[in-house]
């Protein structure tokens, strides 16, 4: 089976070479875990429509012998945001809203201590140009679980001020995405989390994933770790007021479904969650800061990269798509100190052929 996986991964390359590359990736990740003292790390790779690598290293919680698997669930932090953008674009396809609608058109109680808030648009929130400040305290240790948590949080923004005129500059804002979650709920008529489950997670087969942590199977849960050296965190990062920006709970095994549907521009196993042309909105830079709608966009050595990372109390995550090469890589770790970017690009370097600079 490993040979079949590697033939998928490296196409027409010789039989011996794919096997050695598979071993290189495995050895590389094992060494990263050992050298950095990472409690748990899971990585999955897709290429050309197939899962070609999916492994986990370490344990679910230090001090236990429960081995981590690719099916174990992690807090994915800001990797949540492209799900919000996908939901918003779905609603535009259905004629429920327009990207350049003012947010107050759909959330009349959205207001800030700055009259310019009336000019903030949905698109500006998606590409972090709304001028919204960021969250200072997620209150992970004081979570709210009820259905009104999202609206209460939006109403609490009335004391906030814009950093500058909407659309004039870039500032990453979790607060803006939390407001968009409430907007999705009000436009769709169901809670943000339920909308995502019905319209994205279940259609693509992410049946063990959820933005609602209490719904996660206890047998699949992992514990976050903080400090250096790592120690188990007493708090899991969950609070419904910050669900849209931060509380995707998933596994690398299920995130392969997310990578595949995006690399296939909205369709997976005969089910479509977005029109193909909608990716021209999601993956086209809308500012000088190389960001589309939630996704960050880069091109290096003629390789186009679509990506998002995540970091919260006890967890790190990273997803990178190379759409022109049909490749996607996702990483999750239950240690906040894991250098997710370095690890995932180490895998990228092993997969992609070397660049000829001559």
Number of C-alpha atoms within 10 A of each C-alpha: 6 13 15 12 18 21 18 19 25 20 11 9 12 10 13 10 13 23 17 13 16 20 13 15 18 19 11 15 22 16 12 19 18 12 9 14 16 25 26 26 29 26 29 24 27 24 24 18 18 16 21 22 20 20 17 24 22 22 20 26 22 17 10 8 10 12 13 22 22 20 19 24 31 28 34 30 26 25 26 24 29 20 19 24 25 23 23 25 24 19 18 14 14 10 9 14 19 16 17 12 15 19 24 17 14 18 19 10 15 20 22 19 12 15 10 15 23 16 17 24 21 27 23 27 29 27 28 27 25 28 25 28 19 15 13 8 7 19 14 16 13 11 16 16 15 10 14 13 17 27 20 12 18 23 15 14 18 15 10 15 17 17 16 17 16 21 18 12 16 20 17 18 20 23 22 26 29 26 25 28 28 27 25 25 18 15 16 15 11 15 19 26 21 17 17 23 19 11 16 20 23 14 18 23 15 19 12 18 22 22 27 18 23 10 11 16 12 11 8 17 20 21 24 29 30 19 12 12 12 20 17 17 19 12 14 19 24 27 23 26 28 27 26 32 26 27 27 25 23 26 27 30 24 21 26 26 20 22 27 25 20 20 25 17 19 20 18 19 10 7 11 17 20 21 14 13 10 16 19 13 13 23 19 15 18 17 16 8 16 15 22 23 27 26 24 21 21 16 11 7 8 9 12 15 21 20 22 20 22 21 21 22 21 26 28 29 31 24 26 24 24 19 19 11 14 17 25 28 26 27 25 30 33 33 32 23 21 27 16 24 15 11 17 20 13 15 18 18 11 14 18 13 9 8 8 6 5 3
